[in-house]
Amino acid sequence: LKCMKNKHLTHVEDLLSENPFLLLEVMNDTYNHFLGEAGGKDSATISVKWDGSPAFVCGIHPETKQFFIGTKSVFSGKVNYTFDDIERNHPESVGLRTKLHALMNELRLLKWSGIYQGDLLWLGLDGLITKDKMMFRPNTLHYLMDVKGAPWMGAVLHTTYTGDTMETLEAHQGAVIPPHDDDLFLFEPTLKPTIFEGFDYPKYHKFQDDFEIAYIQTSQLTWEVYSNYESILEELSRPYVFDILNTYLNHCVKNDDWVNSGDFLFYMEDKIDAHIKSLKTEKGKARLIQEKNDILYKLCVPGLLKVFIYYNLLVNLKMMLIDRMNTEVSDGIEIRLPNGIICGHEGFVVSSKGRLYKFVDRSTFSKANFNSIKEWEGK
């Protein structure tokens, strides 16, 4: 499956204003993954989203045919072929340079067949509990994971890039892990298809029943929202309004607030008023005041309440799928938030309908990331 460069992924629920029917199809394809062979050709491909740091891109450069490594900034020209390149291209952070040096030192020795993106999980043996258990915290989450031997470096490779130039690269979910020694722990995070041998059928059927009931309720509202409130969806999808909507959703995550239409309207008006106040010319202020009035005229309608009810139903569907995904990958690993509470994985990346989407429990993990102090900037 081909997608554009995997620099920023869409939260699946953010498809609401873009295409509510596509959103439902993505949810259904994700559900089909857990039906095994019965899911058919429309089953989505799912991979685990690890909370690694830094994100890195490495492999054989399509034009120079040399090994390179770097952050996502390789797509804007900061390609590192040597240790000196790392020093020159990343002067902003000693910690980042140290990690890139270590990655360069180890990964350049492997036989790469293409370009891959991944996340560093640990360096060194400080977190080695026993010869088969590693504790590490690359970013926000704490991991305790079964490993073989005592690998001093761990990394996950999740994306493959193909193309004749760096500008034309396309992303594909998944990666081919090159042969490597036991001092490296490299793996690919794609979920395997559900196997029903020895399966917990009562629990599984409960998931099926609960999801299908919720899906039917949501799909019924989809038709109502799309048929009656298309103009609201169009207004919410306009870049200026969409940016404010995303800021509002993040605000709700940070403050444990319930997403609702009334609060959004007040929030949006305050944001636009602050923008108006920051403008220097009266002409610019007058233009934005008129735009604000136009936006409020289109959104201050009863239908906005239905749209936000629909949004919350979609989030509920997403959370049911995330819970199911976590049951598939819970063996041999324990994950905790910074406050010590046990949790699931940071999220999952779903490949469906020619695109990649993030499935993240934003109320848990986005909030943890907002409140976490990063060791370095520029991930």
C-alpha positions in Angstrom: 0.0 0.0 0.0 1.4 3.4 -1.1 1.1 6.6 0.8 2.9 9.9 0.9 5.9 10.5 3.1 5.1 9.3 6.6 5.8 12.6 8.3 2.4 13.4 9.8 -0.4 10.9 10.1 -4.1 11.7 10.3 -6.0 10.8 13.5 -8.8 8.7 12.1 -11.6 10.7 13.7 -10.3 13.9 12.0 -11.8 12.5 8.7 -15.2 13.6 10.1 -15.2 16.9 8.1 -13.4 15.5 5.1 -15.4 12.4 4.3 -17.6 10.7 7.0 -18.3 7.7 4.7 -14.6 7.1 4.2 -14.2 7.2 8.0 -16.8 4.5 8.4 -15.1 2.3 5.8 -11.7 2.7 7.5 -13.4 1.7 10.8 -15.0 -1.3 9.1 -11.8 -2.4 7.4 -10.0 -2.3 10.8 -12.7 -4.4 12.4 -12.4 -6.9 9.5 -8.8 -7.5 10.4 -10.0 -9.3 13.6 -12.3 -11.7 11.6 -9.4 -13.7 10.2 -10.1 -15.1 6.8 -13.7 -14.0 7.1 -12.5 -10.4 7.0 -11.8 -10.8 3.3 -9.8 -8.5 1.0 -11.0 -5.3 2.7 -9.2 -6.1 5.9 -6.9 -3.3 7.1 -3.2 -3.8 7.9 -2.4 -2.7 11.4 0.9 -1.9 13.1 1.8 -0.9 16.6 2.8 2.7 17.2 5.8 2.6 19.6 6.7 5.7 21.7 10.3 5.8 20.4 12.7 8.7 20.2 14.1 9.8 17.9 12.3 8.9 14.8 14.9 8.1 12.2 15.1 7.4 8.4 18.0 5.2 7.1 19.0 3.1 4.1 20.5 3.4 0.7 20.0 6.8 -0.9 18.2 6.4 -4.3 20.5 8.9 -6.0 23.9 8.6 -4.4 23.6 4.8 -3.6 25.3 5.5 -0.3 24.1 4.5 3.2 22.5 7.5 5.1 20.7 8.2 8.3 18.8 11.1 9.7 15.6 12.3 11.3 12.5 13.1 9.3 14.4 16.2 8.1 16.1 14.0 5.5 13.0 14.9 3.4 14.1 18.5 3.5 17.7 17.9 2.7 19.4 17.1 6.0 20.9 13.7 4.9 23.8 12.3 6.9 26.4 10.1 5.2 29.1 10.6 7.8 29.5 11.4 11.5 30.6 14.9 10.5 27.3 15.3 8.6 25.5 14.6 11.8 27.5 17.2 13.7 26.9 19.8 11.0 23.2 19.1 10.3 22.0 18.8 14.0 23.7 21.5 16.1 20.6 22.1 18.2 20.8 19.0 20.4 23.7 17.0 21.9 21.3 14.2 22.8 20.0 13.8 19.3 23.5 13.8 17.8 24.6 11.1 20.3 21.7 8.9 19.3 22.3 9.4 15.6 26.0 8.6 16.0 25.1 5.3 17.7 22.5 4.5 15.0 25.0 5.3 12.3 27.7 3.2 13.9 25.5 0.1 14.1 23.1 0.3 11.1 25.7 1.2 8.4 27.1 -2.3 8.8 23.9 -4.0 7.8 22.8 -5.0 4.3 20.0 -2.6 3.5 17.8 -3.1 0.4 15.9 0.2 0.6 14.9 3.1 2.8 13.2 2.6 6.1 11.7 4.7 8.9 11.8 3.7 12.5 12.1 4.7 16.1 14.9 4.2 18.6 13.8 2.4 21.8 16.9 2.1 23.9 20.7 2.5 23.9 23.0 0.7 26.4 22.3 -2.0 29.0 21.3 0.3 31.9 17.7 -1.0 31.6 18.6 -4.7 31.5 16.7 -6.4 34.4 17.6 -10.0 33.5 19.2 -11.5 30.4 15.7 -11.7 28.9 14.0 -8.5 30.1 14.7 -4.9 29.2 13.2 -1.8 30.9 13.4 1.4 28.8 11.8 4.9 28.4 12.6 6.4 25.0 10.1 9.2 25.2 7.0 9.4 27.4 6.0 5.8 28.2 7.9 3.3 30.3 8.3 -0.2 28.8 9.2 -3.6 30.4 9.7 -6.0 27.5 10.9 -9.6 27.0 14.0 -9.8 24.8 16.5 -12.5 23.9 20.0 -12.1 25.1 21.3 -8.7 26.1 21.0 -6.4 23.1 22.5 -3.0 23.7 20.3 -1.2 21.1 16.6 -1.7 20.3 14.7 -0.1 17.5 11.4 -0.7 15.6 11.2 -0.3 11.8 7.7 0.4 10.6 7.8 2.1 7.2 9.5 1.4 3.8 10.1 4.1 1.2 10.4 3.5 -2.6 11.2 5.9 -5.4 13.9 7.1 -7.7 14.6 10.4 -5.9 14.1 11.7 -2.3 11.4 14.1 -3.6 9.3 11.3 -5.2 9.5 8.7 -2.3 6.3 6.9 -1.4 5.7 5.3 2.0 4.6 1.7 2.4 3.5 0.2 5.7 5.9 -2.5 7.0 9.7 -3.1 6.7 12.1 -5.9 5.9 14.5 -6.3 8.8 18.1 -7.0 7.6 20.1 -9.8 9.2 21.9 -8.6 12.3 23.8 -9.8 15.4 22.2 -10.4 18.8 23.6 -7.1 20.2 20.8 -5.4 18.1 17.1 -5.9 18.7 15.4 -4.8 15.5 11.8 -5.7 14.7 8.8 -4.9 12.6 5.5 -4.0 14.4 2.8 -5.2 12.0 0.0 -7.2 13.8 -0.4 -10.7 12.5 -3.9 -11.8 11.3 -6.1 -13.1 14.1 -5.7 -16.9 14.7 -8.7 -18.6 16.3 -7.0 -21.7 17.6 -7.2 -21.7 21.4 -9.1 -18.4 21.2 -11.2 -16.9 23.9 -14.5 -17.1 22.0 -16.9 -15.7 24.6 -14.8 -12.5 25.0 -14.3 -12.3 21.2 -18.0 -12.6 20.5 -18.8 -9.9 23.0 -16.4 -7.6 21.1 -18.1 -8.5 17.8 -21.6 -7.9 19.2 -20.7 -4.6 21.0 -18.8 -3.2 17.9 -21.5 -4.2 15.4 -24.3 -2.5 17.5 -22.2 0.6 17.9 -21.3 0.6 14.2 -24.9 0.4 13.1 -25.9 3.3 15.4 -23.0 5.4 14.1 -23.7 4.6 10.4 -27.3 5.6 10.8 -26.2 9.0 12.1 -23.7 9.2 9.3 -26.5 9.4 6.7 -28.3 12.0 8.8 -25.2 14.2 9.3 -24.1 14.0 5.6 -27.6 14.5 4.2 -28.7 17.4 6.5 -25.5 19.0 7.6 -23.1 18.9 4.7 -22.7 22.7 4.8 -21.5 22.4 8.5 -18.9 19.7 7.5 -17.7 21.9 4.6 -17.2 24.8 7.0 -15.4 22.7 9.6 -13.1 21.4 6.8 -11.9 24.9 5.8 -8.3 25.2 6.8 -8.7 28.2 9.2 -11.7 26.6 11.0 -10.2 23.1 10.9 -7.0 24.4 12.6 -9.1 26.0 15.4 -11.1 22.8 15.7 -8.0 20.7 16.1 -6.6 23.2 18.7 -9.9 22.9 20.5 -9.8 19.1 20.5 -6.2 19.2 22.0 -7.4 21.7 24.6 -10.1 19.3 25.6 -7.5 16.5 25.9 -5.2 18.6 28.1 -8.0 19.7 30.4 -10.1 16.5 30.5 -13.0 18.3 29.0 -15.9 16.7 27.1 -16.0 17.7 23.4 -19.2 19.6 22.7 -20.6 22.1 20.2 -21.3 24.9 22.6 -17.9 25.0 24.1 -16.3 24.8 20.6 -18.2 27.9 19.5 -17.1 29.9 22.5 -13.5 28.6 22.1 -13.5 29.5 18.4 -14.8 33.0 18.9 -12.1 33.7 21.6 -9.4 32.4 19.2 -10.6 34.6 16.3 -10.9 37.6 18.6 -7.4 37.1 19.8 -6.3 36.9 16.2 -8.1 40.1 15.3 -6.5 41.9 18.2 -3.0 40.8 17.0 -3.5 42.4 13.6 -1.9 45.8 13.0 -4.1 47.3 10.3 -7.7 48.3 10.5 -8.3 46.8 7.1 -7.0 43.4 8.2 -9.1 43.5 11.4 -12.2 44.4 9.4 -11.7 41.6 7.0 -11.3 39.0 9.8 -14.3 40.4 11.8 -16.4 39.8 8.7 -14.9 36.3 8.3 -15.7 35.6 11.9 -19.3 36.7 11.5 -19.6 34.5 8.4 -18.2 31.4 10.2 -20.5 31.9 13.2 -23.5 32.4 10.9 -22.8 29.0 9.3 -22.0 27.1 12.6 -24.3 28.6 15.2 -27.1 26.2 14.1 -28.7 23.2 15.9 -27.1 20.8 13.4 -23.7 21.5 14.9 -24.8 19.6 18.1 -25.6 16.5 16.0 -22.2 16.7 14.3 -20.5 16.7 17.7 -22.6 13.8 18.9 -21.6 12.0 15.8 -17.9 12.8 16.5 -18.2 11.3 20.0 -19.8 8.1 18.6 -16.9 7.8 16.2 -14.4 8.2 19.1 -16.3 5.4 20.9 -15.9 3.1 17.8 -12.2 3.9 17.6 -11.7 3.1 21.3 -13.4 -0.3 20.9 -11.0 -1.1 18.1 -8.0 0.2 20.1 -8.9 -2.1 23.1 -9.2 -5.0 20.7 -5.8 -4.2 19.2 -4.1 -4.0 22.6 -5.4 -7.6 23.4 -3.5 -8.8 20.3 -0.1 -7.4 21.4 -0.1 -7.7 25.2 2.1 -10.8 25.7 5.6 -10.2 26.9 5.3 -6.5 27.5 4.2 -4.1 30.3 3.7 -0.4 29.6 3.2 2.4 32.1 2.4 6.1 31.9 4.8 8.5 33.7 2.5 8.4 36.7 3.0 4.6 37.0 -0.4 3.6 35.8 -0.4 0.5 33.5 -1.7 1.2 30.0 -1.8 -0.2 26.5 0.4 0.9 23.5 0.6 4.5 22.5 -1.5 3.8 19.5 -1.7 1.9 16.2 -1.3 2.8 12.5 -3.9 1.5 10.2 -3.4 1.1 6.4 -6.8 1.3 4.6 -8.1 2.9 1.4 -4.7 3.9 0.2 -3.8 5.9 3.3 -2.3 5.6 6.8 -4.3 6.6 9.8 -3.5 6.9 13.5 -5.7 5.2 16.1 -4.6 6.8 19.4 -6.3 7.1 22.8 -5.9 10.8 22.8 -7.4 11.2 26.3 -4.6 9.1 27.7 -1.5 9.4 25.4 -1.9 12.8 23.8 -2.4 14.3 27.3 0.7 12.4 28.5 2.7 13.8 25.6 1.4 17.3 26.2 2.5 17.1 29.8 5.8 15.4 29.2 9.1 17.3 29.0 11.0 16.1 26.0 14.7 15.5 26.3 15.2 17.1 22.9 13.1 19.0 20.3 12.6 18.1 16.7 11.4 14.6 16.7 
